[in-house]
Amino acid sequence: MLPILIAILFIVLLLISVPISSALGIVSLTPSLLDPNFSISAEYIIRSMLGGIDSFPLLAVPMFVLSGILMAKGGVSKKLFDVFSYFLGDHTAGMPCAVIVTCLFYGAISGSAPATVAAVGSMTIPLLIRMGYDKTFITALVAVAGGLGVIIPPSIPFILYGMASGASVGKMFMAGILPGVL
């Protein structure tokens, strides 16, 4: 009965627009408050929650998000695209290839696929549509190429997987170079 009550409480808290972090905290403490036989104290739960966020590698995640925002505001994606379109633009399908290579480098710098798709796509999709490329093709191209951000090191999923599994993040970065380039 208690698990169902906790699930219902969590859903109600989300429906009334309580922030997710607060809702998770409340439902984590609920068993110790409702059931006197619950063996884990509220102090232990709070200490475990705070201990879980005290992780140096997890500090990299907000830093990747910050770097993505700074690069988007600074126009790094446009500068990268200009460089690659200069070298690839004269060849057959050179401009779509320039988009792919731009996504590759931007994803390697930002470490985030959504940041890559947003930054590169917002600039290249309208440009390539004006050049006569199909909108569906270019949108799919940017969406797929943006996924290179999770393969090319450094990347947020590598860090999170390394934290969860205990695997060496450095070795994962080294292992991701060849698949990302391919």
Summary of the structure (lengths in Angstrom):
residues: 182
radius of gyration: 22.2
end to end distance: 52.1
largest distance: 73.6
contacts: 525
relative contact order: 0.09
helix: 80%
strand: 0%
